Amino acid sequence: MIDEVITLSMAALTPDRQGLIHQWRSPTEIRAEWQLELPNEGISAEQLLAEIHTYFEQSVNTNHPQFLNQLWGGVEPIALLTALISTATHTSMHTYDVAPVATLMEQLLMEKLNSLIGFEGGEGIMVTGGSNANLLAMLCARHRLSPMTKQQGIQHQRLVAFVSDQAHYSLKRRLM
């Protein structure tokens, strides 16, 4: 079954350039076809494979050359391979003890990114998106300006931040 799912995944990487990006259907139609309830018992491997095939058919074709989105685009084959490796090893990157190679790879990547932007000797961390990055940046700024916040709480020293009306919405949310 793994080979068949990989074949379906690889086919999704090379979409029909003339085909549709997505055949829109209402949530009601999809719920009726998929019967989205959790069953009391499992399904066979054949049923699962059929559902996976249908899932691919009914998903948005993000690899289509005309698919445009403000947050993401299609999948690069090398990115799919790295995601497969990451998932197969099921490694969490929270400590060197459980992810020695991945931790060192991340450190090397951070060093390279820092050197590219002139932050020699700098540090960094990978985050999941803009909102998470903004939250982490605000926490780092708060800790730098008020290092006793962890011990004394956020009320001991009131901080002020100025945010443009053009800033990402997550900053305004974080400051409330």
KAPESUL-V668858 format. One record per residue. N is the residue number from 1. SS is DSSP state (H for helix, E for strand, - for the rest). BURIAL is b if it has 9 or more other ideal C-beta (glycine too) atoms within 8 Angstrom, else e. Layout:
BEGIN
N	SS	BURIAL
N	SS	BURIAL
END
This chain:
BEGIN
1	-	e
2	H	e
3	H	e
4	H	e
5	H	b
6	H	e
7	H	e
8	H	b
9	H	b
10	H	e
11	H	e
12	H	b
13	H	b
14	-	e
15	-	b
16	-	e
17	-	e
18	-	e
19	-	e
20	-	e
21	-	e
22	-	e
23	-	e
24	-	e
25	-	e
26	-	e
27	H	e
28	H	e
29	H	e
30	H	b
31	H	b
32	H	e
33	H	e
34	H	e
35	-	e
36	-	e
37	-	e
38	-	e
39	-	e
40	-	e
41	-	e
42	-	e
43	-	e
44	-	e
45	H	e
46	H	e
47	H	e
48	H	b
49	H	b
50	H	e
51	H	b
52	H	b
53	H	b
54	H	b
55	H	e
56	H	b
57	H	e
58	H	e
59	-	e
60	-	e
61	-	b
62	-	b
63	-	b
64	-	b
65	-	e
66	-	e
67	-	b
68	-	e
69	-	e
70	-	e
71	-	e
72	-	e
73	-	e
74	-	e
75	-	b
76	-	e
77	H	e
78	H	e
79	H	e
80	H	b
81	H	e
82	H	e
83	H	e
84	H	e
85	H	e
86	H	b
87	H	e
88	H	e
89	H	e
90	-	e
91	-	e
92	-	e
93	-	e
94	-	e
95	-	e
96	-	e
97	-	e
98	-	e
99	-	b
100	H	e
101	H	e
102	H	b
103	H	b
104	H	b
105	H	e
106	H	b
107	H	e
108	H	e
109	H	e
110	H	b
111	H	e
112	H	e
113	H	b
114	H	b
115	H	b
116	H	e
117	-	e
118	-	e
119	-	e
120	-	e
121	-	e
122	-	e
123	-	e
124	-	e
125	-	e
126	-	e
127	-	e
128	-	e
129	-	e
130	H	e
131	H	e
132	H	b
133	H	b
134	H	b
135	H	b
136	H	b
137	H	e
138	H	b
139	H	e
140	H	e
141	H	b
142	H	b
143	H	b
144	H	e
145	H	e
146	-	b
147	-	e
148	-	e
149	H	b
150	H	e
151	H	e
152	H	e
153	-	e
154	-	e
155	-	e
156	-	e
157	-	e
158	-	e
159	-	e
160	-	e
161	-	e
162	-	e
163	-	e
164	-	e
165	-	e
166	-	e
167	-	e
168	-	e
169	H	e
170	H	b
171	H	b
172	H	b
173	H	e
174	H	b
175	-	e
176	-	e
END
